Amino acid sequence: MLRAVVLATLFFIIPRVSSGQALSVLHIKIVLLDADQKATPVPRHALLISDNPATAAPRRVVTALDGTADVRLKPGNYTVESDQPVAFHGTAYQWAQVVDIVAGRDAVLELTARNAEAEPVAATTAAAGTPLEADPALTLPQWQDSVVTLWTATTQASGFVVDAKGLIATSQQVIGAATSVEVQLTTALKVTARVLAADSSRDVAVLWIDPNVAASARPVPLGCGVPTRPPVVAGQEIFAIEAPLREVKGLTSGTVSRVDPHDIAADLRLAPGSVGGPVFAAAGHLVGISSVVDEKDDRRRHSRVVRIDDVCEVVASAEKKMSGAAPPSGSHLPVEPEVVFPVETLKDAVQRRAGSLNPYQISSADFDIAFITPVLAYGAQHPPDPAAGSERPGGTRTPYAAQSVLRPLNDFSNWSEYVADAPPVLLVRVTPKQVESFWTTVARGAAMTQGMALPAIKHFKSGFSRLRAFCGDAEVTPIHPFKLERRVSESDAIYEGLYVFDPGALVPQCGQVKLVLSSEKEPEKKDTRVVDPKVLEQIWQDFASYRALQGAPAR
């Protein structure tokens, strides 16, 4: 292969501690521009890396789906060159660059059309292979806007639009027994979906949203009834679209390890919240829905894909239920604020705030209620410097070690991933109170007469069912009405509430904030509590720096 060796332009970042022949990281990125001057990453491009002078066979690395590759190298001089050219819009590109790796420093090598050898594809047809524009990493992202985020009380998952009438397919396992699901199409658009069909044997669920809302997303073709659909075989590469929590949608790939009549096993590694999305073959056709593997399944280290034939049958069943039925409401639901709470601002607030970092708590007849702001959530995960302590009015400091960070800030059960990065919202956690039964109290009293002091044996009165919040006389719709699953035994669990509200929803300006709570045991009984104005003021102050970021007035 002809190799034009040119010294690459390097950008060195983040110096690291050097120790003799310590390895450094070479960050490689390959990008080409299409006809519209849009940057196009070059995925799965093989590169050979050789030291100069050569002391061993070249090392082969392949770029990821985003066109990047990271390689750990010893200090020295290296040649990075293409194993084969890549064809893009009629031109074949290949690279050969020399880089210097310095001890203790990472390096960046950008490969573009400017530093490539380029010639018409006709001259290198055999070596160029499949054109880049036909690569699944570039063709499948066209369906990213069709993938939606699903929210139930207990989980976040993915689904995808399959019909212009507003049908969405997903895994039945990820929505469970839910009859209503919140569907988020964009960061600013969320609506309620009705569950039309939920087939646990096939592990497919079909949801229905307002067709006018669904019009913003192009349906993914199911290919139902196509007699010549290519078979899926072991060793084949498949691709899933991921929709991670608060991250950009992307593509991940895996290799099929086994094909069964109803599902496919593959080594797809899906980010949390991505299960339930579409899975494609390299040719671009849909092969199924990503799902979860049963813990007892011997393939639990792999991902499971529900095959498209089962999806088609459940969708057909759902379509029959649409006949004559009114579509769901297209009313927009509250969404999370798009402006993030900067980490440095949270750090400063945690270090400087007066008082403790405990949640702001009140109680009702049946529940303990904790109000948790991003400052409190972040402070629980990243305690302030003990030497600095927390500053009190008047300039005195209290050692943080003396402060009690309570359980409501540390254990969020099935929603731990959601709370982990301290989203800019107000969390209201509702925990059922524990009580001691009459006969247990009598038994402890009898034991005391015999000189035995027994600890109280308490149980939960009932699990949480629902919370309604009122700002003055107006009811406030939460962003998310979550539930936390709390195990009380191997077979039983109760639920706590974790309601997510906009930072400006429950504030002093409401005049009065009232919470109305219901339990699972007595759902019709209303347990009402008016929130102490002092608590509202503390919440308001915790969001002061966030309001400043948004340009909102102080009051």
C-alpha positions in Angstrom: 0.0 0.0 0.0 1.3 3.4 -0.9 1.9 5.4 2.3 2.4 9.1 2.3 3.8 9.8 5.8 3.0 13.2 7.2 3.6 14.5 10.7 0.2 14.8 12.4 -0.9 17.8 14.3 -1.3 16.8 18.0 -3.1 18.4 20.8 -1.9 17.4 24.3 -4.4 17.3 27.1 -4.5 16.6 30.8 -0.9 16.0 31.9 -0.6 12.9 34.0 2.1 11.8 36.4 5.0 10.3 34.5 6.9 7.3 35.7 9.5 5.9 33.3 7.7 4.0 30.6 4.2 4.7 31.9 1.6 4.2 29.2 -0.1 7.2 27.6 -3.4 7.3 25.7 -3.7 8.2 22.0 -7.2 9.4 21.3 -8.0 8.8 17.6 -11.0 10.4 15.8 -11.9 9.9 12.2 -14.4 12.4 10.6 -15.4 13.1 7.0 -17.7 15.8 5.6 -20.7 14.9 3.5 -22.1 17.0 0.6 -23.8 19.3 3.1 -20.6 19.8 5.0 -22.0 17.8 7.9 -19.4 16.0 10.0 -19.8 12.2 9.5 -17.9 9.9 11.9 -16.1 6.9 10.3 -17.1 3.8 12.3 -15.5 0.4 12.4 -12.5 1.5 10.4 -9.4 -0.7 11.0 -6.1 1.0 11.8 -2.7 -0.5 12.1 -0.3 1.0 14.6 3.4 0.3 14.3 6.3 1.6 16.4 9.3 3.3 14.5 11.6 1.5 13.9 9.3 -1.6 13.9 10.0 -4.1 16.7 6.8 -6.1 16.4 3.8 -6.8 14.2 1.5 -3.8 13.8 -1.3 -3.5 16.4 -4.8 -3.5 14.9 -7.5 -1.3 16.4 -11.0 -0.5 15.1 -13.0 2.7 15.6 -16.2 2.6 17.5 -19.6 3.6 16.1 -18.8 7.2 16.9 -15.6 7.1 14.8 -13.2 7.1 17.8 -10.6 4.7 19.3 -8.4 5.0 22.4 -5.1 3.2 22.4 -2.6 2.9 25.3 1.0 3.3 24.1 4.4 3.5 25.6 6.4 6.8 24.9 7.8 6.7 21.4 7.3 7.4 17.7 4.5 5.5 15.9 2.8 5.2 12.5 -1.0 5.0 12.3 -2.3 3.8 9.0 -5.5 2.4 7.5 -5.7 -1.3 7.0 -8.1 -0.8 4.0 -9.5 2.4 2.4 -13.0 3.6 3.2 -15.3 4.7 0.4 -17.5 7.8 0.9 -19.5 9.5 -1.8 -17.4 8.1 -4.7 -14.0 8.8 -3.1 -11.7 6.2 -1.3 -9.9 7.6 1.8 -7.0 6.1 3.7 -4.6 7.5 6.2 -0.9 7.2 7.2 0.2 9.5 10.0 3.2 9.6 12.3 2.7 10.6 15.9 5.0 11.1 18.9 3.8 9.8 22.2 5.3 11.6 25.2 5.4 10.0 28.7 2.8 11.3 31.1 0.7 13.0 28.4 -2.3 11.9 26.4 -2.5 12.8 22.7 -5.2 13.4 20.1 -5.0 12.4 16.5 -7.7 13.7 14.1 -8.0 12.0 10.8 -9.9 13.9 8.2 -10.1 14.5 4.4 -7.3 17.0 4.8 -4.7 14.5 5.9 -5.9 11.5 3.9 -4.9 9.9 0.7 -7.9 10.3 -1.6 -8.7 8.9 -5.0 -11.8 7.9 -7.0 -13.4 4.7 -5.8 -13.1 3.2 -9.3 -9.3 2.9 -8.8 -9.7 1.0 -5.5 -13.0 -0.7 -5.8 -11.9 -4.0 -4.5 -10.2 -2.6 -1.4 -12.7 0.1 -0.5 -15.5 -2.4 0.3 -19.0 -1.3 1.3 -19.5 2.5 1.0 -19.5 4.4 4.3 -22.9 5.9 3.6 -24.4 2.4 3.6 -22.9 1.6 7.0 -25.6 0.9 9.7 -23.9 3.4 12.0 -24.9 6.1 9.5 -28.2 4.7 8.2 -29.9 3.6 11.4 -29.7 6.9 13.3 -32.6 8.1 11.1 -34.8 6.2 13.5 -33.5 7.9 16.7 -36.4 10.4 16.8 -38.8 7.4 16.6 -37.4 6.0 19.8 -39.3 7.4 22.9 -38.7 7.3 26.7 -41.3 5.5 28.8 -42.1 6.3 32.4 -44.1 4.2 34.8 -44.3 4.6 38.6 -41.5 2.1 39.1 -39.3 2.2 36.0 -37.9 4.1 33.0 -37.6 2.3 29.6 -37.8 2.8 25.9 -40.2 2.1 23.1 -40.6 3.2 19.5 -43.4 4.5 17.2 -44.6 1.8 14.8 -47.7 3.4 13.3 -48.8 6.9 12.3 -52.0 6.3 14.3 -49.9 6.6 17.5 -48.9 3.0 18.3 -45.7 2.4 20.2 -44.1 -1.0 20.7 -42.0 -2.0 23.7 -41.2 -4.9 26.0 -44.0 -6.0 28.3 -41.6 -6.8 31.0 -40.4 -3.2 31.3 -43.9 -1.7 31.8 -45.1 -4.5 34.0 -48.8 -4.3 35.1 -49.1 -0.6 34.3 -52.3 0.4 32.4 -51.1 4.0 31.8 -47.6 5.0 30.8 -46.1 8.5 30.2 -44.4 8.8 26.9 -41.7 11.4 26.3 -40.9 12.1 22.7 -38.5 15.0 23.2 -37.1 16.9 26.2 -40.0 19.3 25.9 -42.9 16.9 24.9 -44.5 14.3 27.2 -48.0 12.8 27.0 -50.0 10.0 28.5 -50.3 6.7 26.7 -53.0 4.0 27.0 -51.8 0.4 27.1 -53.8 -1.4 24.3 -52.1 -4.8 24.6 -49.7 -6.4 27.0 -48.8 -10.0 26.1 -46.6 -11.4 28.9 -46.1 -14.8 27.0 -44.6 -13.0 24.0 -43.1 -10.1 26.1 -44.6 -7.4 23.9 -46.7 -4.4 24.9 -48.4 -1.9 22.5 -49.2 1.6 23.7 -51.4 4.3 22.1 -50.8 8.0 22.1 -52.6 10.9 20.5 -51.9 10.5 16.7 -51.4 14.3 16.4 -48.5 14.0 18.9 -47.1 10.9 17.2 -46.9 12.8 13.9 -43.6 14.3 15.0 -41.9 10.9 14.8 -41.6 8.7 11.7 -42.9 5.1 12.3 -40.3 2.3 12.2 -41.4 -0.2 9.5 -42.2 -3.6 11.2 -42.1 -5.6 8.0 -45.0 -7.7 9.1 -46.2 -10.1 6.4 -43.0 -9.8 4.4 -42.3 -13.4 3.2 -38.7 -12.8 2.2 -37.5 -11.3 5.5 -33.8 -12.4 5.9 -33.3 -14.9 8.7 -31.3 -14.0 11.8 -28.4 -16.4 12.4 -25.7 -16.9 15.1 -22.6 -14.8 14.5 -24.6 -12.0 12.8 -24.1 -8.4 13.9 -27.2 -6.6 15.2 -27.8 -3.0 16.3 -29.9 -1.4 19.0 -30.8 2.3 19.4 -30.2 3.4 23.0 -32.0 6.2 24.9 -30.0 6.5 28.1 -31.4 8.7 31.0 -30.5 12.4 30.3 -28.1 11.4 27.6 -28.1 11.6 23.8 -29.6 8.7 21.9 -27.1 6.5 20.2 -26.4 3.2 18.5 -24.8 0.1 20.1 -24.0 -3.2 18.4 -23.6 -6.8 19.4 -23.2 -10.3 18.0 -26.0 -12.9 18.0 -25.1 -15.9 20.0 -28.3 -17.9 19.8 -31.6 -17.8 17.9 -34.7 -19.5 19.4 -38.2 -19.6 18.0 -39.3 -16.5 20.0 -36.2 -14.6 21.0 -32.6 -13.9 20.1 -29.6 -13.8 22.5 -26.8 -11.4 21.8 -24.0 -9.6 23.6 -25.7 -6.2 23.3 -24.7 -3.9 26.2 -27.6 -1.5 26.7 -27.5 1.6 28.9 -30.0 1.9 31.8 -33.4 3.0 30.4 -32.8 1.6 26.9 -34.5 -1.7 27.2 -37.7 -1.9 25.0 -36.2 -0.1 22.0 -35.8 -1.4 18.4 -33.1 -3.8 17.3 -32.0 -3.9 13.6 -30.0 -6.1 11.3 -27.0 -4.5 9.4 -29.1 -4.3 6.3 -31.5 -1.9 8.1 -34.6 -4.0 8.7 -36.1 -4.5 12.2 -35.4 -7.8 13.9 -37.1 -7.3 17.2 -37.4 -5.4 20.6 -34.7 -5.4 23.2 -35.8 -7.0 26.5 -34.4 -8.3 29.8 -33.1 -11.7 30.6 -34.6 -13.7 33.4 -32.1 -14.0 36.3 -32.5 -17.8 36.1 -31.7 -17.9 32.4 -28.3 -19.3 31.5 -28.0 -16.4 29.0 -28.3 -13.7 31.7 -25.0 -12.2 30.6 -26.4 -11.5 27.2 -29.2 -9.2 26.1 -32.5 -10.7 24.9 -34.3 -9.6 21.8 -38.0 -10.4 21.2 -38.4 -11.6 17.6 -40.3 -9.5 15.1 -42.9 -12.2 14.4 -44.2 -12.0 18.0 -44.2 -8.2 17.8 -46.3 -8.3 14.7 -48.9 -10.5 16.3 -49.4 -8.3 19.4 -49.5 -5.1 17.2 -52.3 -6.7 15.1 -54.2 -7.5 18.3 -53.8 -3.9 19.5 -55.0 -2.5 16.2 -58.4 -4.3 16.7 -58.8 -2.7 20.0 -58.4 0.8 18.5 -61.5 0.3 16.3 -64.2 2.7 17.5 -62.2 3.9 20.5 -61.4 7.5 21.2 -57.7 8.3 21.1 -55.9 9.2 24.3 -55.5 12.8 25.3 -52.7 14.8 23.7 -52.4 17.2 26.7 -48.8 17.9 27.4 -47.5 16.8 30.8 -44.8 18.6 32.8 -41.2 17.8 31.9 -37.9 18.3 33.7 -36.2 21.6 33.3 -33.6 21.6 30.6 -31.1 23.9 32.4 -28.9 21.7 34.6 -27.7 22.6 38.1 -24.0 23.1 37.7 -21.9 20.8 39.9 -19.7 23.6 41.0 -22.8 25.6 42.2 -24.0 22.5 44.1 -20.6 22.0 45.7 -20.5 25.6 46.8 -24.1 25.4 48.2 -23.3 22.2 50.1 -20.1 23.7 51.6 -21.6 27.1 52.5 -25.2 26.5 53.5 -26.4 27.1 57.0 -27.6 24.3 59.2 -27.6 20.6 58.5 -28.0 18.7 55.2 -30.9 16.6 56.4 -34.1 16.6 54.3 -36.8 19.0 55.3 -39.4 16.8 57.1 -43.0 17.0 58.2 -45.4 14.2 59.2 -49.1 13.4 58.7 -51.2 10.9 60.5 -50.0 7.9 58.4 -46.8 9.1 56.6 -43.4 10.8 57.1 -42.8 13.3 54.4 -39.3 14.5 53.3 -38.6 17.4 50.9 -35.3 16.9 49.0 -33.7 19.6 46.9 -30.6 19.1 44.6 -28.5 20.6 47.3 -29.5 17.9 49.8 -29.3 15.1 47.2 -25.8 16.2 46.1 -24.7 16.8 49.7 -25.6 13.2 50.7 -23.6 11.7 47.9 -20.7 14.2 48.2 -20.4 15.4 51.8 -18.6 18.7 52.3 -15.0 18.9 53.5 -15.1 17.9 57.2 -12.3 20.3 58.0 -14.3 23.2 56.6 -17.6 22.2 58.3 -20.8 24.1 57.6 -21.1 27.7 58.3 -23.8 29.0 60.6 -25.1 32.6 61.0 -22.6 34.7 62.9 -19.6 33.0 61.4 -19.4 29.9 63.6 -18.9 26.5 62.0 -20.3 23.1 62.9 -18.3 19.9 61.9 -20.2 18.0 59.3 -19.4 14.8 61.1 -21.9 15.9 63.7 -24.7 16.2 61.1 -27.0 13.3 60.5 -27.7 12.4 56.9 -30.8 10.3 57.0 -32.0 7.3 55.0 -34.4 9.3 52.8 -31.2 10.8 51.1 -29.3 7.7 50.7 -31.5 4.8 49.5 -33.7 5.4 46.5 -34.2 1.8 45.6 -35.4 1.4 42.0 -35.0 5.1 41.3 -31.3 5.4 42.5 -30.1 6.0 38.9 -32.5 8.9 38.5 -31.5 10.7 41.7 -27.7 10.0 41.3 -26.8 13.2 39.4 -29.0 15.5 41.5 -31.5 16.6 38.8 -32.8 20.2 39.1 -36.2 19.2 40.6 -37.9 19.0 44.0 -38.3 15.5 45.3 -41.1 14.8 47.8 -40.6 11.4 49.5 -43.6 9.8 51.3 -42.8 7.0 53.7 -45.5 5.0 55.5 -45.2 5.1 59.3 -44.5 2.0 61.3 -46.7 1.0 64.3 -46.7 -1.7 66.9 -49.7 -3.9 67.1 -51.8 -4.0 70.3 -51.0 -7.6 71.2 -47.2 -7.0 70.6 -47.4 -4.1 73.0 -49.2 -6.2 75.6 -46.6 -9.0 75.2 -43.7 -6.6 75.7 -45.5 -5.2 78.8 -45.8 -8.7 80.2 -42.1 -9.4 79.5 -41.2 -6.3 81.4 -43.0 -7.6 84.5 -40.6 -10.5 84.3 -37.6 -8.3 84.1 -37.1 -8.6 80.3 -36.8 -5.5 78.1 -37.8 -6.3 74.5 -37.4 -3.9 71.6 -40.5 -2.6 69.9 -41.6 -4.8 67.0 -43.2 -2.5 64.4 -44.7 -3.0 61.0 -45.8 -0.7 58.3 -49.5 0.5 58.6 -49.9 0.4 54.8 -48.1 1.1 51.6 -48.2 4.4 49.8 -50.8 4.8 47.1 -51.1 8.5 45.9 -50.1 12.1 46.6 -51.9 15.2 45.4 -50.3 18.6 45.9 -52.0 22.0 45.9 -50.5 25.4 45.5 -53.2 27.5 47.0 -56.4 26.1 45.5 -54.7 24.9 42.3 -53.6 21.3 42.0 -50.0 20.8 40.8 -49.3 18.0 38.4 -46.0 16.3 39.2 -43.3 15.7 36.6 -43.1 12.1 37.7 -45.3 10.2 40.2 -42.7 7.6 41.2 -43.0 4.8 43.7 -40.0 3.2 45.6 -40.2 -0.5 46.2 -39.2 -1.4 49.7 -38.7 -5.1 50.5 -40.1 -6.2 53.9 -39.4 -9.9 53.2 -38.3 -12.1 50.4 -41.9 -12.3 49.1 -43.5 -9.0 50.2 -42.8 -5.3 49.6 -44.5 -2.0 50.3 -44.3 1.2 48.3 -43.1 4.6 49.2 -43.9 7.7 47.1 -41.2 9.7 45.3 -42.9 12.6 43.5 -40.9 14.9 41.3 -41.9 18.5 41.0 -40.7 21.6 39.0 -38.5 23.9 41.2 -41.2 26.6 41.0 -44.2 24.4 41.8 -44.4 24.4 45.6 -43.1 27.8 46.8 -43.9 30.5 49.4 -45.9 32.5 46.8 -48.5 29.8 46.8 -49.7 31.2 50.1 -50.5 27.7 51.3 -49.2 24.3 50.1 -51.3 21.3 50.9 -50.6 17.6 50.4 -53.3 15.0 50.3 -52.1 11.4 50.7 -53.7 8.0 50.3 -52.6 4.6 51.4 -52.9 1.2 49.6 -55.0 -0.2 52.5 -57.5 2.7 52.6 -57.3 4.5 49.2 -60.5 6.5 49.8 -59.3 7.9 53.2 -57.5 11.2 52.7 -54.5 12.1 55.0 -54.1 15.9 54.6 -51.2 18.0 55.7 -50.4 21.7 55.2 -46.7 22.3 54.6 -45.0 24.5 57.2 -44.2 27.9 55.5 -40.6 27.6 57.0 -40.1 24.5 55.0 -41.3 26.2 51.8 -38.8 29.0 52.5 -35.9 26.6 52.9 -36.8 24.9 49.6 -37.0 28.3 47.9 -33.6 29.3 49.2 -32.0 26.1 48.0 -33.1 26.9 44.5 -31.9 30.5 44.6 -28.7 29.9 42.7 -30.6 27.8 40.1 -33.1 30.6 39.5 -30.2 33.0 39.0 -29.0 30.7 36.2 -32.4 30.9 34.5 -32.5 34.7 34.9 -35.6 34.4 37.1 -36.3 37.2 39.7 -35.5 36.6 43.3 -39.1 36.8 44.3 
